[in-house]
Amino acid sequence: MLEVKFYDTVDDSLLKFAVIISQSNGKWVFCKHKERDTYEVPGGHREAGENILETAKREL
Protein backbone atom coordinates (compact mmCIF):
# COMPACT_ATOMS: atom_id res chain seq x y z
CA MET A 1 0.00 0.00 0.00
CA LEU A 2 1.19 3.53 -0.76
CA GLU A 3 1.76 5.80 2.21
CA VAL A 4 1.49 9.59 1.79
CA LYS A 5 3.07 11.92 4.32
CA PHE A 6 2.61 15.69 4.61
CA TYR A 7 5.27 18.00 6.04
CA ASP A 8 5.11 21.66 7.06
CA THR A 9 8.75 22.22 6.10
CA VAL A 10 11.45 20.23 4.33
CA ASP A 11 15.10 20.84 3.46
CA ASP A 12 15.19 22.09 -0.16
CA SER A 13 18.16 19.81 -0.96
CA LEU A 14 15.96 16.73 -0.34
CA LEU A 15 13.46 17.66 -3.06
CA LYS A 16 14.18 15.88 -6.36
CA PHE A 17 11.19 16.94 -8.47
CA ALA A 18 8.22 19.31 -8.46
CA VAL A 19 4.57 18.56 -9.18
CA ILE A 20 2.23 21.50 -9.59
CA ILE A 21 -1.53 21.25 -9.03
CA SER A 22 -2.92 24.43 -10.53
CA GLN A 23 -6.08 26.16 -11.70
CA SER A 24 -6.40 28.91 -14.31
CA ASN A 25 -9.67 30.76 -14.82
CA GLY A 26 -11.42 28.16 -12.64
CA LYS A 27 -10.16 25.18 -14.69
CA TRP A 28 -7.54 22.61 -13.69
CA VAL A 29 -4.26 22.66 -15.62
CA PHE A 30 -3.21 19.41 -17.33
CA CYS A 31 -0.52 18.79 -19.97
CA LYS A 32 -0.41 16.12 -22.67
CA HIS A 33 2.64 13.97 -22.00
CA LYS A 34 5.00 13.94 -25.00
CA GLU A 35 5.83 10.22 -24.68
CA ARG A 36 2.46 8.82 -23.57
CA ASP A 37 -1.11 9.32 -24.67
CA THR A 38 -2.10 10.76 -21.29
CA TYR A 39 -2.87 14.12 -19.71
CA GLU A 40 -1.07 14.83 -16.46
CA VAL A 41 -0.45 17.63 -13.98
CA PRO A 42 2.71 19.64 -14.76
CA GLY A 43 5.86 18.43 -13.06
CA GLY A 44 9.34 17.08 -13.51
CA HIS A 45 12.84 16.58 -12.18
CA ARG A 46 14.92 19.45 -10.97
CA GLU A 47 18.05 20.43 -12.92
CA ALA A 48 21.49 20.71 -11.33
CA GLY A 49 21.87 23.96 -9.41
CA GLU A 50 18.16 24.78 -9.66
CA ASN A 51 16.12 25.55 -6.54
CA ILE A 52 12.75 23.84 -6.24
CA LEU A 53 10.76 27.03 -6.93
CA GLU A 54 12.65 27.50 -10.21
CA THR A 55 11.86 23.87 -11.06
CA ALA A 56 8.15 24.39 -10.40
CA LYS A 57 8.06 27.59 -12.49
CA ARG A 58 9.85 25.92 -15.42
CA GLU A 59 7.63 22.85 -15.34
CA LEU A 60 4.44 24.90 -15.13
C-alpha positions in Angstrom: 0.0 0.0 0.0 1.2 3.5 -0.8 1.8 5.8 2.2 1.5 9.6 1.8 3.1 11.9 4.3 2.6 15.7 4.6 5.3 18.0 6.0 5.1 21.7 7.1 8.8 22.2 6.1 11.4 20.2 4.3 15.1 20.8 3.5 15.2 22.1 -0.2 18.2 19.8 -1.0 16.0 16.7 -0.3 13.5 17.7 -3.1 14.2 15.9 -6.4 11.2 16.9 -8.5 8.2 19.3 -8.5 4.6 18.6 -9.2 2.2 21.5 -9.6 -1.5 21.2 -9.0 -2.9 24.4 -10.5 -6.1 26.2 -11.7 -6.4 28.9 -14.3 -9.7 30.8 -14.8 -11.4 28.2 -12.6 -10.2 25.2 -14.7 -7.5 22.6 -13.7 -4.3 22.7 -15.6 -3.2 19.4 -17.3 -0.5 18.8 -20.0 -0.4 16.1 -22.7 2.6 14.0 -22.0 5.0 13.9 -25.0 5.8 10.2 -24.7 2.5 8.8 -23.6 -1.1 9.3 -24.7 -2.1 10.8 -21.3 -2.9 14.1 -19.7 -1.1 14.8 -16.5 -0.4 17.6 -14.0 2.7 19.6 -14.8 5.9 18.4 -13.1 9.3 17.1 -13.5 12.8 16.6 -12.2 14.9 19.5 -11.0 18.0 20.4 -12.9 21.5 20.7 -11.3 21.9 24.0 -9.4 18.2 24.8 -9.7 16.1 25.5 -6.5 12.7 23.8 -6.2 10.8 27.0 -6.9 12.7 27.5 -10.2 11.9 23.9 -11.1 8.1 24.4 -10.4 8.1 27.6 -12.5 9.8 25.9 -15.4 7.6 22.9 -15.3 4.4 24.9 -15.1 
